Amino acid sequence: MKITLIGGSQGSGAELASLARAAGHHVTVVTRGGTAPSADRIIAGDATDPTVAADAVTGADAVVVTVGGAKGVSNHRAAVTRAVTKAMQGAGTRRLIVQSSLGAGGSAAQLPGLLGLITKLLLAKPLADHNEQERAVFDSGLDWTVVRPTGLTDKEPTGNWKAYEKREEGRLGGSVSRRDLAAYLLELLTEDSMVGRAVGISN
């Protein structure tokens, strides 16, 4: 599979690149810095640039957006996601997975106790960006999945995680290993049961 990662130079994106390449997939990473710890191809540039976005998604079997915020830039995640979805529509690339955050889209109710309220208060600005990002995904007409992790950590992966769409399915924990999140993202790339769905994940 040819996978394009937007935001694959660090964090869960870099973890996904490593896992995907180990599984035999071809990985293209788009990064503003021009470097990435694991990639078959690196595209140096800003994914909000239509030329960069088009180059990145053309010929890909799937695109994964794990981009974070950018200093001094308002709603960076949403801007990147809008540019990428537009490029995918033009290129005919269908499969899209976007890493959002638990708390977006009213999902804070999936967190235990007061953690949901605290998340909404302390992360108001990032969550506003994620909400706009998710709207761009939902309106794209692509074969999308939105993944909303809880607090990301660099702890050793456990190989076990909880992934729920609704509070009624169960409460999520307060954190998830980036490596476990990456493993779940890779799992989603190889099946289509979660197309058109948004899911929260934690250890």
C-alpha positions as CSV (number, residue, x, y, z in Angstrom):
1,M,0.0,0.0,0.0
2,K,1.2,3.5,-0.8
3,I,0.5,5.7,2.3
4,T,1.0,9.4,2.5
5,L,1.5,10.9,6.0
6,I,0.8,14.6,6.6
7,G,2.7,15.3,9.9
8,G,4.9,12.2,9.8
9,S,8.1,13.8,11.0
10,Q,7.5,13.3,14.7
11,G,5.0,12.0,17.3
12,S,2.4,9.4,16.4
13,G,2.9,10.2,12.7
14,A,6.6,9.1,12.9
15,E,5.6,6.0,14.8
16,L,3.1,5.2,12.1
17,A,5.7,5.7,9.4
18,S,8.0,3.2,11.1
19,L,5.3,0.6,11.7
20,A,3.9,0.9,8.2
21,R,7.4,0.5,6.5
22,A,8.1,-2.5,8.7
23,A,4.9,-4.0,7.4
24,G,6.0,-3.5,3.8
25,H,4.1,-0.4,2.9
26,H,5.6,2.5,0.9
27,V,5.4,5.7,3.0
28,T,5.6,9.3,1.8
29,V,6.0,11.9,4.5
30,V,5.1,15.6,4.1
31,T,7.1,17.8,6.5
32,R,7.8,21.5,6.6
33,G,11.3,20.8,8.0
34,G,12.3,18.5,5.2
35,T,13.4,15.6,7.4
36,A,11.7,12.5,8.9
37,P,13.0,9.6,10.9
38,S,11.4,7.0,8.7
39,A,10.1,7.4,5.1
40,D,10.5,6.1,1.6
41,R,9.9,9.5,0.2
42,I,10.0,13.0,1.8
43,I,8.2,16.0,0.5
44,A,9.5,19.2,2.0
45,G,6.8,21.8,2.2
46,D,3.7,23.1,3.8
47,A,0.6,20.9,3.2
48,T,-1.6,24.0,3.0
49,D,0.2,24.8,-0.3
50,P,-2.1,23.3,-3.0
51,T,0.9,22.2,-5.1
52,V,2.5,20.4,-2.2
53,A,-0.8,18.8,-1.2
54,A,-1.5,17.6,-4.7
55,D,2.0,16.1,-5.1
56,A,1.6,14.3,-1.8
57,V,-1.8,12.6,-2.4
58,T,-1.6,11.8,-6.1
59,G,-1.1,8.1,-6.5
60,A,-1.6,7.3,-2.8
61,D,-3.8,4.5,-1.7
62,A,-4.5,6.2,1.6
63,V,-3.7,9.5,3.4
64,V,-3.2,9.9,7.1
65,V,-3.2,13.4,8.7
66,T,-1.5,13.6,12.1
67,V,-0.4,17.2,11.9
68,G,-0.2,19.2,15.1
69,G,-0.7,22.9,15.7
70,A,1.8,25.6,14.6
71,K,3.1,28.5,16.6
72,G,1.5,31.8,15.6
73,V,-0.9,30.1,13.1
74,S,-4.6,30.0,13.9
75,N,-6.5,26.7,13.2
76,H,-3.5,25.1,11.5
77,R,-4.8,21.6,11.7
78,A,-8.1,22.7,10.0
79,A,-6.2,24.6,7.2
80,V,-4.0,21.6,6.4
81,T,-7.0,19.2,6.4
82,R,-9.0,21.4,4.1
83,A,-6.1,21.6,1.7
84,V,-5.5,17.9,1.8
85,T,-9.1,16.9,1.3
86,K,-9.4,19.3,-1.7
87,A,-6.2,17.7,-3.2
88,M,-7.6,14.2,-2.6
89,Q,-10.8,15.1,-4.4
90,G,-8.9,16.4,-7.3
91,A,-6.6,13.3,-7.5
92,G,-9.3,10.7,-6.9
93,T,-7.7,9.4,-3.7
94,R,-10.4,8.2,-1.4
95,R,-9.2,6.8,1.9
96,L,-8.5,9.3,4.6
97,I,-7.7,8.9,8.3
98,V,-7.4,12.0,10.4
99,Q,-6.0,12.2,14.0
100,S,-8.1,14.6,16.0
101,S,-8.5,14.7,19.8
102,L,-10.9,13.4,22.3
103,G,-13.0,16.3,23.4
104,A,-13.7,17.4,19.8
105,G,-17.2,16.9,18.5
106,G,-18.7,16.6,21.9
107,S,-16.6,13.5,22.7
108,A,-15.3,14.7,26.0
109,A,-18.2,12.8,27.6
110,Q,-16.3,9.6,26.9
111,L,-13.7,10.6,29.5
112,P,-14.1,9.6,33.1
113,G,-15.2,11.9,35.9
114,L,-14.2,15.5,35.7
115,L,-11.5,14.9,33.1
116,G,-14.0,15.7,30.3
117,L,-14.8,19.1,31.8
118,I,-11.1,19.9,32.5
119,T,-10.2,18.9,28.9
120,K,-12.8,21.2,27.4
121,L,-11.6,24.1,29.6
122,L,-7.8,23.7,29.3
123,L,-7.8,22.7,25.6
124,A,-10.4,25.1,24.3
125,K,-8.3,26.6,21.5
126,P,-6.8,23.3,20.2
127,L,-10.3,21.7,20.4
128,A,-11.8,24.6,18.4
129,D,-9.2,23.8,15.7
130,H,-10.0,20.1,15.8
131,N,-13.7,20.8,15.5
132,E,-13.1,22.8,12.4
133,Q,-10.8,20.1,11.1
134,E,-13.4,17.5,11.7
135,R,-16.0,19.5,9.8
136,A,-13.7,19.6,6.8
137,V,-13.4,15.8,7.0
138,F,-17.1,15.2,7.4
139,D,-17.9,17.5,4.4
140,S,-15.3,16.0,2.2
141,G,-17.2,13.1,0.6
142,L,-14.2,10.9,1.1
143,D,-13.9,7.5,2.7
144,W,-12.8,9.0,6.0
145,T,-12.2,7.9,9.6
146,V,-11.6,10.3,12.5
147,V,-9.6,9.0,15.4
148,R,-9.7,11.0,18.7
149,P,-6.9,9.9,21.1
150,T,-6.8,10.9,24.7
151,G,-3.6,12.4,26.1
152,L,-0.6,11.2,24.1
153,T,2.4,9.7,25.9
154,D,5.8,8.3,25.0
155,K,5.3,5.3,27.2
156,E,6.1,1.8,26.0
157,P,3.3,0.3,23.9
158,T,1.0,-2.2,25.5
159,G,-0.5,-3.7,22.4
160,N,-3.9,-3.1,24.1
161,W,-6.2,-0.2,23.7
162,K,-9.9,0.7,24.0
163,A,-11.6,2.2,20.9
164,Y,-15.2,3.5,21.4
165,E,-17.5,5.6,19.3
166,K,-19.9,6.5,22.1
167,R,-20.0,7.0,25.8
168,E,-22.4,4.1,26.1
169,E,-19.8,1.7,24.9
170,G,-17.6,2.5,27.8
171,R,-15.4,5.2,29.3
172,L,-11.9,5.8,28.0
173,G,-8.8,6.3,30.0
174,G,-6.8,9.6,30.3
175,S,-3.9,8.6,28.0
176,V,-2.6,6.5,25.1
177,S,0.9,5.6,24.0
178,R,1.8,7.1,20.7
179,R,3.0,3.7,19.5
180,D,-0.3,2.1,20.4
181,L,-2.2,4.9,18.6
182,A,0.1,4.3,15.5
183,A,-0.7,0.6,15.6
184,Y,-4.4,1.3,15.6
185,L,-4.1,3.8,12.7
186,L,-2.2,1.1,10.7
187,E,-4.9,-1.4,11.5
188,L,-7.5,1.0,10.2
189,L,-5.6,1.3,6.9
190,T,-6.0,-2.4,6.2
191,E,-9.8,-2.6,6.7
192,D,-12.8,-0.5,6.0
193,S,-15.3,-1.2,8.8
194,M,-14.6,2.2,10.3
195,V,-15.2,4.3,7.2
196,G,-17.5,7.2,7.9
197,R,-17.0,6.9,11.7
198,A,-15.3,8.8,14.5
199,V,-13.8,6.9,17.3
200,G,-12.0,7.7,20.6
201,I,-9.0,5.7,21.7
202,S,-7.0,5.2,25.0
203,N,-5.0,2.5,26.7
